[in-house]
Amino acid sequence: MKVVATLALLQLYISATADLVTAEVSGNVSSETALSASPGDIVVLPCYSAGKVTPVVTTWTKNGREIVTGGDPTRRLIVNPDGSLNMSATMPGDEGIYLCNSTLSDNRSFLARVLLQVTSGPENVSTSISPATALSNGTLYTDRGSSVTLRCSGSSYPSQHLTWAFSGDSSSNDSLVSGSGSSLEFTIQNIQPSAQGVYSCMAHNPVSNMTVISRTELLVYYVSDRHPECKWTLTQNISLVQFTCTWLEVYPTPNLRWDMGPFQVADSLNVTMSRSTLSDGQTVNCTAQPQPQHLGPEKEKSCSFTLKLPFPEGEPMVSALEASNVTLTCTETTSKPPAITTWRKGLQLDYIESGSKYILSLEGPVFKLTIVNVTKEDEGFYFCHSENPLGLRELEVELTVKTASSAYTGAVIGIFIAALIMGSAVIIAKIVYNSRDRICLGNFFFSFHK
């Protein structure tokens, strides 16, 4: 895109029959005029134009030195009858201050001062960014960490002023570097994603005030050193589970694939699986590929997890005294995805909720059920019910409730049995003691005969 601005002092017009650039002189006394022309233009420098009077003598000087002119049409500089200076095929170096001195027929003198500026360009403004690769739409991309050199060049007379500017997501239009000359370079060391955006080279001719802008979009590709993240989300239907694969800090958008489907271009890829397609010990894997493929297969990453059924553990038999509090415990640590664990009661598997009778609590992986003020009616079977998308497993706990009288009776029987055992031991010891002589004589008699 080219943005062209013309000085307010320049008064240019194009003749219908020739490429002439002229300016009118105002007034009938000494005057000043500013002209601007491009190389190759035909320029007429005005002198006396206040009337139709033809000057008797006209001389022209440039920067204080007289110009040699003549009437030969092959000459490049010719003084016209009205005193104006005709300059054909203007070229660089013709710029300067021209002074016209005309003597009129009534011996009056007329002075005219003309400032001529010769300008061209900026032209052929071009930019390059390397190392970088072009996409089909002309956008360039490079890899994160590269050292990238931006170069802008063009032609202009007088010398142009070049500026590199950057416009990205976090900046509007930041000037990077400026300078005069035919080219300008700027290097970005260890380029990062924040340097992704549009780079503009502005070439400005300070005399003609013409500006040419060349823009190039640069993308910065990068691949995270981290692996993608595999997650699961339980749904309201416990037999369904949603697996999510996410690979952050990667640009452009990577290719993601669960091992049960094809690759898809996405930042995050979801898939919902049912219990009928899942099994205990199954490994679920997500593969992530960067794009484009030039980043190499070694950049491919993956994440996975192994599915496991719940396995609640605890004491299968618990006893408690009537009117006391008892706590049943169940530990679940193996389930993946995590199980939903609840306590149930009886063969009907009645759901237990916290209240004045039952207190449910959780300490890490331990699910606790506290029964307050136990009675014989609380006796029976309780189930620690753990279920995940793979299936259901239960821990069966039998609760026995003892009354205070039965506990007392048991204690009495225990004491009686202990006393009986002690009494028997005393009687046997006394019998042995009273028969000790016969035992000894028997041993002596046996020894004598031997």
Residue, then its C-alpha position, 0 to 999 in steps of 0.5 A: m500500500k502506498v500513501v502519497a502526500t504532496l507539499a502545500l507549496l507544490q503547485l503542479y499541473i500537467s499540460a494537455t500536450a506535454d508533461l510540463v510542471t509549471a507554477e504561476v508567479s503572483g504580482n508584477v514585482s519580484s516574486e518567489t516560487a517553489l517547484s518540485a519535479s521528478p527525474g525526466d520531467i519537463v519543467v518551466l521555471p517562471c520569470y516575468s508573467a505579469g503581462k504580455v511584455t516581452p523582456v529585452v534581456t533575461t539571465w538565469t543563475k543557479n545557486g549564484r552561478e550564471i546558467v549557459t542557455g541558448g535558443d538551440p532546441t537540442r539544448r536541455l536548458i532554453v530561455n523562452p521569449d517570455g523569460s521563463l527557463n525551459m528545462s527538459a529531462t530533469m535529473p538529480g542534481d538540477e535541484g537548487i535556487y534559480l534566480c531570473n533577472s529580466t530587463l523590460s522594454d521600459n528599462r524596468s528590472f524584474l527579479a524572480r526566485v525559483l526553488l526547484q526540488v528534484t525528487s523520486g520514490p520511494e520506489n521498489v520498496s521490499t521486505s524480507i524476514s529470515p529464517a522464515t517459511a511462507l504459507s500459501n497466503g503469503t504469511l511467514y512463520t518461524d520457530r520459537g527461539s530463532s534469531v530472525t533478521l528483518r530487512c527493508s530496502g528501496s530507492s528514493y531521491p533524496s535519500q529516504h528515511l526507513t522505519w521498522a514498526f511492529s503491531g501485535d496482540s499486546s501493542s498497537n504500533d511500536s517503532l523498532v528501529s529507524g535510519s536513512g539509506s537504501s536499506l535497514e535491518f533489524t534482528i530479533q534474538n531468541i524470538q518468542p510468541s509475543a513477537q508474533g504480529v504484523y511488521s511494517c517497513m515505512a519508506h519516507n521521502p522527506v522532500s516530496n513527503m511521499t511514504v510507501i509502506s510494506r507490511t508482512e505478517l509473521l507467525v511464531y510456531y512453538v511446541s510445549d515441552r510438557h505433555p498433553e493432559c488427560k482428564w475425565t469428567l463424570t456425568q449424571n449417568i454414572s455409566l458414562v464418562q467424558f475423557t478430555c485431552t488438552w495440550l496447551e502452550v502449542y501453536p498452531t492448534p495441534n492434532l489430538r487423537w484418542d486411541m478410539g478415533p482419528f486425529q482432529v485439529a483442536d486445543s481440547l478434544n472430548v469423547t464420551m464413553s459408555r460402560s459397555t465399551l470400557s473394561d477393568g485394566q484398559t489403558v486409555n491414550c491420547t496422542a498429540q501431534p504438532q503442526p506443521q509436520h516440519l516440527g518433527p515426529e519427535k515432538e509428538k507427545s501423549c498422555s494416558f491412564t489405566l481404568k480400574l474397577p472400585f475395590p472397597e475394603g473394610e471389616p466384614m463383621v462388627s459388634a457393638l453394645e446396645a445404646s452405644n455408638v458404633t462406626l463402620t469404615c470403608t476404604e476405596t483407593t483403587s478406582k479410576p475414574p474415582a468411584i461414587t461411594t455411598w452407604r446402604k442398609g439391608l437387602q433392599l439397599d436402602y440409601i443412608e443419609s446423614g441425620s440424627k441417627y446416622i453420621l456420614s464422614l470422609e477422611g481421605p479415602v476412608f468413608k465412615l458411617t457412625i450409628v448413634n445409640v445402637t439398638k437391636e433394630d440396627e442389627g443386620f447387613y450394611f453395604c459400602h456401595s462404590e460405583n464408577p463408569l466401569g461397574l459396581r462393587e460392594l463391601e458387606v458389613e454385618l453388624t451384631v448388637k449385644t444387650a447389656s444382660s447378655a454381656y453380663t451373662g457371658a461374663v459370669i459364665g466366663i468366670f465360672i469356667a475359669a474357676l472350674i479350670m483352676g479347681s480342677a488343677v488344684i485337685i489333680a495337683k493334690i492327688v499327685y502329691n499324695s501318691r508321690d511315694r508309690i511313684c518313687l517306689g515304682n521307679f526304684f523297683f524298676s531300676f533294681h530289676k533292671 
